[in-house]
Amino acid sequence: MYYENDFLKQDLERHRELILDGPVSTTILLLSLPTLMMGLIMSAIPMIGGLLLNNISGIGTGYERGGHGY
């Protein structure tokens, strides 16, 4: 069993061989990578949206007015 290091440039047969005959930990990581990336993006969207809305609406944390918070 020979696996190339460049996973994206492999053909379909090598992908199938890696998934079926490769190490379990590598297979699980490769198959779960799209889901993990989607989770990171979905968790970042509310944070980025909140920062943009606070910046546009002028509602800050109070640090720009002397740090009093009111």
C-alpha positions as CSV (number, residue, x, y, z in Angstrom):
1,M,0.0,0.0,0.0
2,Y,1.6,3.3,-1.1
3,Y,-0.1,6.6,-0.3
4,E,1.0,9.8,-1.8
5,N,1.4,12.8,0.4
6,D,-0.5,15.2,-1.9
7,F,-4.1,14.0,-1.2
8,L,-5.8,16.6,-3.5
9,K,-3.9,15.5,-6.7
10,Q,-4.7,11.8,-6.3
11,D,-7.1,10.1,-8.6
12,L,-10.4,8.5,-7.5
13,E,-8.8,5.0,-7.2
14,R,-6.2,6.2,-4.7
15,H,-8.8,8.1,-2.7
16,R,-10.9,5.0,-2.5
17,E,-7.9,2.9,-1.5
18,L,-6.9,5.3,1.2
19,I,-10.4,5.4,2.7
20,L,-10.9,1.6,2.5
21,D,-7.5,0.3,3.3
22,G,-5.8,3.2,5.1
23,P,-5.4,3.9,8.8
24,V,-8.7,4.5,10.6
25,S,-7.6,7.8,12.2
26,T,-6.6,9.3,8.8
27,T,-9.8,8.2,7.2
28,I,-11.9,9.7,10.0
29,L,-10.0,12.9,9.8
30,L,-10.3,13.2,6.1
31,L,-14.0,12.5,6.0
32,S,-14.8,14.8,8.9
33,L,-12.7,17.7,7.7
34,P,-15.6,19.4,5.6
35,T,-17.9,19.2,8.6
36,L,-15.4,20.7,10.9
37,M,-14.7,23.5,8.5
38,M,-18.4,24.2,8.2
39,G,-18.8,24.3,12.0
40,L,-16.0,26.8,12.3
41,I,-17.5,29.1,9.7
42,M,-21.0,28.8,11.2
43,S,-19.6,29.7,14.6
44,A,-17.7,32.7,13.2
45,I,-20.7,34.2,11.4
46,P,-22.5,35.5,14.5
47,M,-19.3,37.0,15.9
48,I,-18.4,38.8,12.7
49,G,-22.0,39.9,12.2
50,G,-22.2,41.3,15.8
51,L,-18.9,43.2,15.3
52,L,-20.1,44.7,12.1
53,L,-23.5,45.7,13.4
54,N,-22.0,47.3,16.5
55,N,-19.5,49.2,14.4
56,I,-22.1,50.5,12.0
57,S,-24.8,51.4,14.6
58,G,-22.3,53.2,16.8
59,I,-23.1,51.1,19.9
60,G,-19.8,50.3,21.3
61,T,-18.5,48.9,24.6
62,G,-17.7,52.3,26.1
63,Y,-14.0,52.1,25.6
64,E,-14.1,54.9,23.0
65,R,-15.8,57.2,25.4
66,G,-13.4,57.0,28.3
67,G,-14.0,53.5,29.5
68,H,-17.0,54.3,31.8
69,G,-19.4,52.0,29.9
70,Y,-22.3,54.4,29.8
